[in-house]
């Protein structure tokens, strides 16, 4: 059985501490999971380019592995790397609605693991409008796969306390 370590950091959501963001980004880069706020709910994030890390999300949530995840990006450039054949309609939507809770489903690049897409040829991409989420994605330097940070079938968490209670740390 793998060892699970839980760390809880408090951040000012409007001005997240760069040192804490850097530590959380290292966890993501090293294959771990990090719960973090977005403008809608808390997400449970992993390196979106690492199939084993993404599998950890499914295990933690008790989520079926054929249920695709959303990749969170820091900017349009990162989105373009994940979908080199972006449909022309995607760019104006990104311009108008990103950052924000708009998710685009687009053709995926070959570097995206099947664990993210549930085996589909498309990937869901969004750019969250939350300072902590954006800082974490930028510090990690990679897309973060992140569904809501709750057990599958439970209400989506809107506070860190909800995450801790539902995922038992």
Backbone torsions as a table, in degrees:
resi	resn	phi	psi	omega
1	UNK	NA	137.0	-178.2
2	UNK	-76.2	151.0	178.8
3	UNK	-81.1	132.6	178.9
4	UNK	-113.8	126.7	177.3
5	UNK	-117.9	132.1	178.3
6	UNK	-113.5	130.5	174.0
7	UNK	-124.3	139.4	177.2
8	UNK	-121.1	124.5	177.4
9	UNK	-118.9	137.3	174.6
10	UNK	-96.9	133.4	-179.4
11	UNK	-127.3	149.5	167.4
12	UNK	-76.7	114.3	-174.2
13	UNK	-62.2	-26.1	-179.4
14	UNK	-83.8	-22.0	-178.5
15	UNK	-146.1	73.7	-175.4
16	UNK	-63.9	138.9	179.5
17	UNK	-62.8	118.9	-177.6
18	UNK	-58.9	-31.5	179.8
19	UNK	-67.7	-42.8	178.7
20	UNK	-67.4	-42.2	177.6
21	UNK	-59.6	-42.3	179.4
22	UNK	-63.0	-41.6	178.7
23	UNK	-64.7	-42.0	178.1
24	UNK	-66.2	-38.5	178.4
25	UNK	-63.7	-36.5	177.4
26	UNK	-64.6	-38.5	177.0
27	UNK	-60.7	-45.6	178.2
28	UNK	-60.6	-49.1	-177.3
29	UNK	-63.2	-28.1	-179.1
30	UNK	-92.3	13.0	174.2
31	UNK	92.1	7.3	179.6
32	UNK	-89.7	179.7	-179.9
33	UNK	-112.5	144.3	177.7
34	UNK	-136.9	128.7	172.0
35	UNK	-89.6	136.3	-177.1
36	UNK	-150.5	154.5	-178.9
37	UNK	-80.3	146.4	167.3
38	UNK	-121.3	-176.0	-179.4
39	UNK	-73.8	-9.4	179.7
40	UNK	-110.9	-62.5	-178.3
41	UNK	-140.1	179.2	172.5
42	UNK	-81.8	138.9	176.8
43	UNK	-106.9	154.4	174.0
44	UNK	-108.4	106.1	-169.3
45	UNK	-104.9	149.5	174.5
46	UNK	-145.2	163.9	175.8
47	UNK	-57.2	113.9	-176.7
48	UNK	-71.6	-4.3	178.3
49	UNK	-108.7	6.1	-177.6
50	UNK	-119.0	104.9	-176.9
51	UNK	-57.1	-39.5	179.1
52	UNK	-66.4	-41.4	178.3
53	UNK	-62.9	-42.4	179.0
54	UNK	-63.9	-37.6	177.5
55	UNK	-59.3	-30.2	177.1
56	UNK	-62.7	-32.8	176.8
57	UNK	-63.7	-47.5	-179.4
58	UNK	-59.3	-41.9	179.3
59	UNK	-64.7	-47.0	-176.9
60	UNK	-62.9	-37.5	-177.2
61	UNK	-87.5	-18.2	-171.0
62	UNK	68.1	36.1	-174.9
63	UNK	-96.0	139.0	176.4
64	UNK	-61.7	136.3	-174.6
65	UNK	-71.7	-7.6	177.0
66	UNK	-95.8	9.4	178.2
67	UNK	-97.7	102.7	-172.7
68	UNK	-58.4	155.6	178.7
69	UNK	-108.4	162.4	175.4
70	UNK	-96.0	136.4	172.2
71	UNK	-93.8	126.6	178.3
72	UNK	-95.7	131.6	-177.3
73	UNK	-120.2	162.2	-178.8
74	UNK	-94.8	-19.8	-177.5
75	UNK	-163.7	174.1	-178.8
76	UNK	-65.0	-33.0	-179.6
77	UNK	-61.6	-42.1	178.2
78	UNK	-64.0	-39.4	178.4
79	UNK	-63.1	-41.0	-179.3
80	UNK	-65.1	-32.1	177.3
81	UNK	-69.4	-30.2	-179.5
82	UNK	-81.8	-18.4	-179.4
83	UNK	-145.2	82.3	-177.5
84	UNK	-61.7	-20.3	179.8
85	UNK	-108.8	49.6	178.8
86	UNK	-58.5	133.5	175.1
87	UNK	-63.9	146.7	-178.0
88	UNK	-58.1	-27.3	-180.0
89	UNK	-69.7	-19.3	-176.2
90	UNK	-69.4	-39.5	-174.7
91	UNK	-61.5	-48.2	177.8
92	UNK	-62.9	-32.3	177.3
93	UNK	-66.4	-42.7	176.9
94	UNK	-60.5	-45.6	-179.4
95	UNK	-58.4	-43.5	-174.2
96	UNK	-79.8	-39.3	-167.3
97	UNK	-114.6	-4.6	177.7
98	UNK	-104.1	143.1	-5.9
99	UNK	-69.9	151.7	180.0
100	UNK	159.1	177.2	-172.7
101	UNK	-81.6	37.9	174.7
102	UNK	-97.8	124.9	176.5
103	UNK	-107.9	129.6	177.2
104	UNK	-104.3	133.9	174.9
105	UNK	-104.9	114.9	-170.9
106	UNK	-135.1	164.4	175.9
107	UNK	-59.9	139.5	-175.5
108	UNK	-95.1	154.7	172.9
109	UNK	-80.3	165.4	-178.8
110	UNK	-69.3	-20.7	-177.2
111	UNK	-77.3	-10.8	-179.4
112	UNK	-82.5	121.8	-178.4
113	UNK	-65.1	150.9	178.4
114	UNK	-59.7	-28.3	-179.7
115	UNK	-60.7	-30.6	180.0
116	UNK	-72.3	-41.7	-170.2
117	UNK	-98.9	-0.3	-176.2
118	UNK	61.8	27.2	178.5
119	UNK	86.1	2.5	-179.4
120	UNK	-80.6	162.9	178.9
121	UNK	-87.2	-0.2	179.8
122	UNK	-117.7	164.1	177.6
123	UNK	-136.4	144.9	175.7
124	UNK	-93.3	130.0	-177.2
125	UNK	-131.1	139.4	173.1
126	UNK	-149.5	157.7	176.4
127	UNK	-117.0	107.8	-176.3
128	UNK	-67.7	152.2	178.7
129	UNK	-106.7	64.5	177.8
130	UNK	-143.7	130.2	-177.0
131	UNK	-56.6	-37.7	-179.8
132	UNK	-68.7	-47.4	-179.5
133	UNK	-60.0	-48.2	-179.0
134	UNK	-64.4	-41.1	179.1
135	UNK	-63.2	-40.3	179.9
136	UNK	-65.6	-45.0	179.7
137	UNK	-63.0	-44.7	179.6
138	UNK	-63.2	-43.7	-178.6
139	UNK	-66.4	-36.7	178.4
140	UNK	-72.3	-30.3	178.7
141	UNK	72.3	23.2	-179.1
142	UNK	-154.6	161.0	178.6
143	UNK	-69.1	143.5	-179.7
144	UNK	-111.0	120.2	173.2
145	UNK	-75.2	127.1	-174.9
146	UNK	-155.8	98.0	166.9
147	UNK	-80.4	-178.0	176.7
148	UNK	-62.6	147.9	-174.2
149	UNK	-89.8	64.3	-179.7
150	UNK	-143.9	164.6	172.5
151	UNK	-66.9	144.0	179.4
152	UNK	-54.9	133.4	178.6
153	UNK	89.1	-8.0	179.5
154	UNK	-95.3	163.0	178.1
155	UNK	-61.6	144.9	178.8
156	UNK	-67.2	137.7	-175.6
157	UNK	-80.1	135.7	177.2
158	UNK	-113.0	-0.9	175.7
159	UNK	-137.9	160.2	176.8
160	UNK	-63.6	-33.6	178.8
161	UNK	-63.9	-37.3	176.3
162	UNK	-61.4	-43.2	179.9
163	UNK	-60.8	-50.2	-177.5
164	UNK	-62.0	-41.4	-179.6
165	UNK	-68.2	-42.7	-174.5
166	UNK	-75.1	-39.6	-178.7
167	UNK	-95.5	6.8	178.8
168	UNK	50.4	48.0	178.5
169	UNK	82.7	NA	NA
